[in-house]
Amino acid sequence: MRNRTFGLASLSGIAAVGIICFGVTAVQAQQPATPKPADLQKHKTTPGGQYSPSLDVLGEKPAEQPGTRPGDPQLTKAEFDRASRIYFERCAGCHGVLRKGATGKPLTPDLTKKLGFEYLRDFITYGSPGGMPNWGSSGELQQVDVELMARYLLNEPAAPPEFGMKEMKETWKVIVPVAQRPTRKMNKLDIDNLFAVTLRDAGEVALIDGNTKKIELILKTGYAVHISRMSASGRYLYTVGRDAKLNLVDLWMDPPQTVAELKVGTEARSVETSKFKGFEDKYAIAGLYWPPQFVLMDGATLEPIKVVSTRGMTYDTQEYHPEPRVASILASHYNPEFVVNVKETGQILVVNYKDLDNLKVTSIAAERFLHDGGFDKSGRYFLVAANARHRIAIVDTKESKLVGVVDSGGQTPHPGRGANLTHPKFGPVWATSHLGDETISFIGTDPEKNKQNAWKVVQKVEGQGGGSLFIKTHPKSENLYVDTPLNPDAEISASVAVFKIKDLANEKPAYKVLPIGQWSGISEGARRVVQGEFNKDGTEIWFSVWNNKAQDSAIVVVDDKTLQLKAVIKDRRLVTPTGKFNVYNTRNDVY
Amino acid sequence: MRNRTFGLASLSGIAAVGIICFGVTAVQAQQPATPKPADLQKHKTTPGGQYSPSLDVLGEKPAEQPGTRPGDPQLTKAEFDRASRIYFERCAGCHGVLRKGATGKPLTPDLTKKLGFEYLRDFITYGSPGGMPNWGSSGELQQVDVELMARYLLNEPAAPPEFGMKEMKETWKVIVPVAQRPTRKMNKLDIDNLFAVTLRDAGEVALIDGNTKKIELILKTGYAVHISRMSASGRYLYTVGRDAKLNLVDLWMDPPQTVAELKVGTEARSVETSKFKGFEDKYAIAGLYWPPQFVLMDGATLEPIKVVSTRGMTYDTQEYHPEPRVASILASHYNPEFVVNVKETGQILVVNYKDLDNLKVTSIAAERFLHDGGFDKSGRYFLVAANARHRIAIVDTKESKLVGVVDSGGQTPHPGRGANLTHPKFGPVWATSHLGDETISFIGTDPEKNKQNAWKVVQKVEGQGGGSLFIKTHPKSENLYVDTPLNPDAEISASVAVFKIKDLANEKPAYKVLPIGQWSGISEGARRVVQGEFNKDGTEIWFSVWNNKAQDSAIVVVDDKTLQLKAVIKDRRLVTPTGKFNVYNTRNDVY
């Protein structure tokens, strides 16, 4: 239980490259109000990958530094475009596309001009203990780009473009029309046990056979695929890049192939597919960070059908928010509905897809900073983290209404989809770990047979430390796995804690540490271990051992019964693997 | 049938003062693309009331004229504020608060700078045949203000403020708490036959006894009350000013009194109250032009409960619209729902008020430029004009879905709430007149017993001419009244056409002209006759004879059986009377 209190100082190393989750952004909400540039020098810096911009600067030289209290420093068009690109790739996730602040601080010129050029330059260079990455001293940005960004921030934000039906239609490609697709599975793949693995920095997804551990295929996708989802039948795979590019992959083809593409905006995080009886494979939905909207599409072609803006009022103060971003989305099994979680307003939108011309949306006033979550064991209740508020909102998807909002018991819950298990003392529970501390919380989810425990934190246990992103178990497993990839301690971030579910009967259950990073055989880099994912049968769990793009990464497979190393998947094509999505478990919401 | 083709040239006289409806704005959609200032001089100008700004200009003199192609002419703070005020009062209705254009043209600096100062000045002075009022030559604006506005338009638009829960709560006043209000009617008024009459330019509403024709009370309200609505019980009267000020009047008190006030934004047009069984008098709703939103309130106190933004996508091209204004709202009798018509997006929002924490809104893709409308005879179907699209959208409020959208058969339908009657050949129909031509259209509304006629224009007849705002009948009346207050012909605008319903069996039914203006005994001014409103029993119909603020106005009461003059209500307090709302007919949707 070393480093139980989660120091954020060296979070920046991994936050800098924006691993998987937007959860890390939440941490910044706690950063001190005005750290002084002088203080920043004290913090350790970690070397990171070099930022290699793909933009052509056309040989223009950046203008002179405008000094500490400039007016509006002039940027050339190429500089402005380059800075906008860097801003979008590195800053917008926390500070908002409009720079109005999100979980990071606002960066509008009225504020940045008070801080001045030198302060901004130093802050970008050295970061802050509150979670701001040390872009300069880590080597992620060159000095010239750090200074460019400081000047950029003194200017008015670039007006990000709207992206409506016309723009979407212009990007829409059906590569293989439905009529030309097979009517049955043409390949020999065990689709149900396939893993779709995000290769973050490569802009690719690897399809890995769960039985042979062989990489069957590498698919070109959007940049830094945030998630993959499978259609109800299991035939179609949907991926969404951070750049809002969607790919639809037909897993029946030999080999599987991208059959349609669509760009739905500038920045996105979520995609889902209709699962209600009678609507299997019929619709897809994507949620956007920018523009703030979601899009309903034809499930077989990605043809955009309906665009709905999420701009609107915060649930509590009821003031207008210009940029309410769509976090997770999931498909209800009880109604023909998608559950759309809107971050800044704290509204959960239940979108009924039965009649798109008369579109019914229920806005559930929940809690701000909605992020990620999953169903309870029954599939009826949805539990979602309001991360910067340290709370969990619970929705009854049968009645399409809020059950309640509870404190998670820790700092900045980050459940992924959470973990469902039958607790030896409290019955069915859903578990989450935390980004901000070592707490693992268990919430009762059975209002019928265990009413006294329902929708309460029934137990809190201590894991290795903070910096956890994902917690995982399986109905057939007796173990609960907790990763800690963002923990500042190298040993903790390269290992996983495993609790025996039966041990949860103890007040302070012990856990076993699996040295996954070490098992990978990789000796270089941070070897951050992230996101356990079970195979179809629930007999083994896969972890990504994540390194920078220039370094080796791997996937380590652990035997769930023995907790011994079973296999290491290493391949030069396995660049920066992050999220892994087992087809069967993903489409059936098994977690 | 004189002047059947509606010339718009002198519409400006009345449009300038913005009588009742925003329908007049629709006409501008047809204005020619680039009328030349030189041409404008040809059009007749009519003298109008002097514009008397209440703003203090603090002795500052407007700056020099910036020439025909200026950069950004500098305005002093006081000039900018004064121009913003004039813009809001006179221009925003057509051109949009953000100057992005609505039914009037966009006036953003990129466009206005191409036109230049002189063009703008002349255009504002002389108006256009497309519907732009001749602000200068009519005397409505002094030359110095015309020039101020021309300079103002060359600058970036003022950012209109948001108006959320905090701002609303700051304006909320409960003057008489519920506990201190009477528990039964304390006065001797025949509330059901009371008329609430908007005194537009006075910022007042007169309560007139329908039996004695006596002005019982003058209530201070918002500016230019657009409509009055009565609660389901008939006890409460709600008024909404153009300035988004709401008044709640308790008609049980002796005398009736404003018991609560609330400002819900900067510009508003609509208010309604919950009528579904079990929710009588429980909620009120107001629709805003700016900010683009609607607000649900407690029916007895106006306490704001829920603010909902209407910003979102157009129904057809699905592009984001920043300023979708709320036009009419009505309360369903079949469901606990309000039907909210959003102008620019063409979305009809069905807002279910059963559970405000889990607010269900159905967005019906209908048609752009939704305006005003009313129920069919059964109270189940709602027919609403999409005025600039010359169409009528029909909603089934039982099923909360679109029935269809039909061409109205004329130019720019303006039904008010329309008129329901049993047609001698086609059965139950709903009728609308038009702003843009002389057409009166009848749409079949009985899908059960007259299915072949349902939701079709079954007949079109010719009235006196264009410029009609309201059409009226009553279940007990055998007549159909059509006003033409915006017709350029003085005799037509001062009179009303009456059709015998039984005569509609003829192909070209004749009508009788009632010279209401002449009957009023007023000899000065335009004496525009507007908005027939029946008394409770349906035995008489009231018309406003509308003149400028400085001139005499009146209300003329006509006997429905004999079509003879029954009474003239004249009073020095009866300043610019426009809409009249009979309590019984309004709360029971009798029209």
Interface residues (C-beta under 8 A of the other chain):
Chain A: E162 G164 M165 K166 P291 Q293 K306 V307 V308 S309 R311 G312 M313 T317 Q318 E319 Y320 D355 D357 N358 L359 K360 V361 T362 S363 I364 A365 S400 K401 L402
Chain B: E162 G164 M165 K166 P291 Q293 K306 V307 V308 S309 R311 G312 M313 T317 Q318 E319 Y320 D355 D357 N358 L359 K360 V361 T362 S363 I364 A365 S400 K401 L402
